Amino acid sequence: MTGRYAEVIGDPIAHSKSPLIHNFWLEKLGIDAAYRATRVPPEGLGRYFTERGEDPNWCGCNVTIPHKIAALEHVSDPGGIRESIGAINTVARGPGGGLFGTNTDAAGFLGPILDVPLEGAPVILVGSGGAANAILFALAQVGAGPITMLARNALKAAGLLARFGLKGEVKPLASSLPPAALLINASPLGMKGQPLLQLDLSPLPDNAIVYDIVYAPLETALLRAARDRGLETVDGLEMLVGQAALAFELFFDVPPPEGYDEELRAKLVQ
């Protein structure tokens, strides 16, 4: 590829809508650059960052499953993300040309629910991977809790609660849900090619919000079940676009264009 470019890396990666978002903004701004999706297997992560670090046209990358924690080993961490969130989703070039990692997931997650009173509110979180790190960090910032985590790895999930100073408990994925103000799926379950996330939502109160960060498909079984119950929902595009906007400015030195949100969403749901 010639000319400036950025990309999203993961394994798998074909489902990613990030290229559509970033290329939409680049076209609207008339910027001569491109954004693509690149599959990087876990064993190739170190080589990837070495090669991209030597490419003057490379502006940075978004990082998705399964690399959000492992990528910290290959870039600098000037913002102390390792100690705070513990996972990155964005890598860009610093002023000296070196690569640094940061995390735009936490702000992207909170954006759609900023007006929801979460202080002292019980929350259910499914998953304990890199996205869960950022979400728990965000929940701690707004004083949410107690947190009930549904996770395959109970020890890892309990460690995350302790890391962020959050009160709560860890249960197996198949456990019945406690009442909660907010249910979040931060796992790959429900994503195209993954098993469905099937939960009995009946214990949730009528004013609960169900937030699924999966965006391929956009209408997950979890969100469909929540809507059938008349619950408010937040889909994965909300967080995806929010975190992408912060990353875009790091890559291309300008914020995304304003006034095109509805046009962009229409393209994303096609």
C-alpha angles and dihedrals in degrees: 000000000000124000130030118322144165129194149185120246131200144115110273101023109153091096094059118123093191094099091055091051098046096041089050090056093043091053093048091051094044092235116161098227139095140220124209143172118248126187111224117180117215093255091055098051097098093047090048094057092044092053095043091047088061094048110092091198094059112101099182143281145249114235124217139166124004100007106059094103101028092053090068088073092064106045138047121266109211093160095054093243091153091063097037110037100002096216137066131210100180134053122187140160120272125218091272094050097255122128121254132182130223139162125242094166095088094056091039090053095050096045098083094045102039091119094051113102100234101159106121091357120140113244134190117210123189114204138025104219133108095298090051089056092058093043094050089049089053093046090051090052091057095042098246122164174219092014122205110200121200107200144148092226106054095180093053092047093049089050090055092052089051093045093057096038093243125153117226146088141264124235135178117269093253094055123122114258124251119221110279141168093224134027117193129188107206094161130092089246110124093025118126107280093018131097116270121261103234115185132164102238096186094104091061116099119245092255095053121123122222114206119187115185091195109106103176100094098022093202101056124185088249094055091044090053090048092051090047086058091049094247124149112254139198117199130211095259091070093062093035094057093041095054091040092058092057092046093047092061091050091052101042104022094238132084119247116272117269127233099039102091096112093045091050094048091050089056092047095053096049 
